[in-house]
Amino acid sequence: MSRQLGFSALVLSLLAGVPLTPTLAAAAECASLFALTLPNTTITMAESIPAGTFTAPDGQVFDDMPAFCRVGGFSTPTSDSHIDFEVWMPTSGWNGKFEGTGNGGYAGSILYAALVPGLRQGYATAGTDDGHTGSDASWALGHPEKVNDFGYRAVHETAEKAKAIIRAFYGDGPRRSYFSGCSDGGREALMEAQRFPDDYDGIIVGAPANFWTHHFAGFVLNEQATLNDPASYIPASKLPAIQAAVLDACDALDGIVDGIIDDPRQCPFDPTVLLCQGADADNCLTAPQLTAFEQILDGPRNPRTGEQIFPGYMPGAAAAPPGNWSVWITGAAPGEALQFFFGNQFFSNMVFEDPNWDFRTLDFDSDVAFADHKMAGIINSTNPDLNLLRARGGKIIMYHGWDDGAIAPANSVNYYESAVRAVAGDPDPALGETQKFFRLFMVPGMLHCASGPGPNAIGGAFGAEPPQIDAAHDLLSALDGWVEDGVAPDQIVATKYVNDDPRQGIAIQRPLCPYPQKAVYTGDGSTNDATNFVCRAPRP
């Protein structure tokens, strides 16, 4: 409903001497937000959305939606900024809380799907396009302030504007504020925790792209490894053989043969078993392909010092549907992998500011150092010092799938361990102190942010909703219980649906444990039942 329609309904009702219905009153209150004045901000939309089915501007259709007030606008913290945002507020049943949501990739549009789960749970939710339009990074050329908006400013601006809009609509601001994001949204989540610790009381960090400058150098390494020599390219038809060889070597290490590797770091897989002994075929790798494969597993290194720039990838679910390595690392055809797109866009548009930059020229010593010098302070969120958030009682839940083909899962382990080291004390006491406010849950068999052969429905960004919205199964509920009631999540029960379709029922449930603990089968009962597992710390 437009602002004019809302006011017209209000006026006609008053003239007729008819009291406003709650629905009509809410619509009028929502429409009145069109006139709201905020610093460096223009409100462009304030409309009341009825309960039922809602079709978002990106064409996605969402059913079972509550009635809500939808407010859109843009903020201009600099003369070259244009940060679009939307705030969705339940017309009734607001729980008094706010959830900010992250984006993915290079953003460029509001991620409407991320606003829905929280809204259904009674939260006011908000999202942003990160200050530009378009899914590539061409917008960055000649626009350093837009790069700053994308790097750190847009999410913070949106948090501030959203809280003001919520206060104007309900008459009071949110008593709790949370943030949730995966991939680039995970990077944004850590950026908020590190740079703007007052914005949110609790933060969910999924598979964060927080070491952006090094992570994207890894993208270029994989591109060089598979494309510099055409003979090195690994076609998607060979990925099932890679996955089968890894599972054959390591699936049973956790005592259960189920197509899921509990901790790929413990997998003693020898890539050379895949070397073709005769003619090239889909069940083996040629010598050039094997070399490329080993580079992907090892990750980029500084050629001068040998120092690892970014971790390599885990191959245990290389062929997993709906597309893991064939989407991210090798592509359906040479040059079509998403990693290549993201890596090329970053270095050409943000680092070297040359649209004709050639990925083959990247020097993993001097060029990575240059990228760090120019971009790390804007886009990386690797600072392990979280003491400001910790001091105000803030909480963080981080998760990452062990079979992520987009962002190497060891990156999250590395960051978490750096945060533990930043807490004063010996390693064991420091871990205990860190777990009082920050917990990491590694997810066996999860791909990038969602899906995969393992149980992965935990309510995170981009992922399937769990069968029960409570602290035992849902990340946002677990975070809320930790912040509100001081109940830290000792485990999260992850769910795998039959054929990944919630309508077909539950196939597997397993507990996810706070790192470094792992879920261990007790030896009794079904391995598909989470109650037959316990969380245990690894043996020294």
Stockholm file with secondary structure:
# STOCKHOLM 1.0

chainA/1-540         MSRQLGFSALVLSLLAGVPLTPTLAAAAECASLFALTLPNTTITMAESIPAGTFTAPDGQVFDDMPAFCRVGGFSTPTSDSHIDFEVWMPTSGWNGKFEGTGNGGYAGSILYAALVPGLRQGYATAGTDDGHTGSDASWALGHPEKVNDFGYRAVHETAEKAKAIIRAFYGDGPRRSYFSGCSDGGREALMEAQRFPDDYDGIIVGAPANFWTHHFAGFVLNEQATLNDPASYIPASKLPAIQAAVLDACDALDGIVDGIIDDPRQCPFDPTVLLCQGADADNCLTAPQLTAFEQILDGPRNPRTGEQIFPGYMPGAAAAPPGNWSVWITGAAPGEALQFFFGNQFFSNMVFEDPNWDFRTLDFDSDVAFADHKMAGIINSTNPDLNLLRARGGKIIMYHGWDDGAIAPANSVNYYESAVRAVAGDPDPALGETQKFFRLFMVPGMLHCASGPGPNAIGGAFGAEPPQIDAAHDLLSALDGWVEDGVAPDQIVATKYVNDDPRQGIAIQRPLCPYPQKAVYTGDGSTNDATNFVCRAPRP
#=GR chainA/1-540 SS CCHHHHHHHHHHHHHHTCCCCHHHHHHHHHHHGGGCCCTTEEEEEEEEECSEEEECTTSCEEEEECCEEEEEEEECSSTTCCEEEEEEEESSCCCSEEEEECCCTTCCSCCHHHHHHHHHTTCEEEEECTTCCSSSSGGGTTCHHHHHIIIIIHHHHHHHHHHHHHHHHHSSCCSEEEEEEETHHHHHHHHHHHHCTTSCSEEEEESCCCSHHHHHHHHHHHHHHHHSSGGGCCCGGGHHHHHHHHHHHHGGGGSCCSSCCSCGGGCCCCGGGGBCSSSCCTTSBCHHHHHHHHHHHHCCBCTTTCCBSSCCCCCTTTTCTTCSHHHHTSCSSTTCCHHHHHHHHIIIIIISCCTTCCGGGCCTTHHHHHHHHHHHHHHCCCCCCCHHHHHTTCEEEEEEETTCSSSCTHHHHHHHHHHHHHSSSCHHHHHHHHTTTEEEEEETTCCSSSCSSSCCBSSCTTSCCCSSCSTTTCHHHHHHHHHHHCCCCSCEEEEEEGGGCGGGCEEEEEEECBTTCEEEECSSSCTTCGGGEEEECCCC
#=GC SS_cons         CCHHHHHHHHHHHHHHTCCCCHHHHHHHHHHHGGGCCCTTEEEEEEEEECSEEEECTTSCEEEEECCEEEEEEEECSSTTCCEEEEEEEESSCCCSEEEEECCCTTCCSCCHHHHHHHHHTTCEEEEECTTCCSSSSGGGTTCHHHHHIIIIIHHHHHHHHHHHHHHHHHSSCCSEEEEEEETHHHHHHHHHHHHCTTSCSEEEEESCCCSHHHHHHHHHHHHHHHHSSGGGCCCGGGHHHHHHHHHHHHGGGGSCCSSCCSCGGGCCCCGGGGBCSSSCCTTSBCHHHHHHHHHHHHCCBCTTTCCBSSCCCCCTTTTCTTCSHHHHTSCSSTTCCHHHHHHHHIIIIIISCCTTCCGGGCCTTHHHHHHHHHHHHHHCCCCCCCHHHHHTTCEEEEEEETTCSSSCTHHHHHHHHHHHHHSSSCHHHHHHHHTTTEEEEEETTCCSSSCSSSCCBSSCTTSCCCSSCSTTTCHHHHHHHHHHHCCCCSCEEEEEEGGGCGGGCEEEEEEECBTTCEEEECSSSCTTCGGGEEEECCCC
//
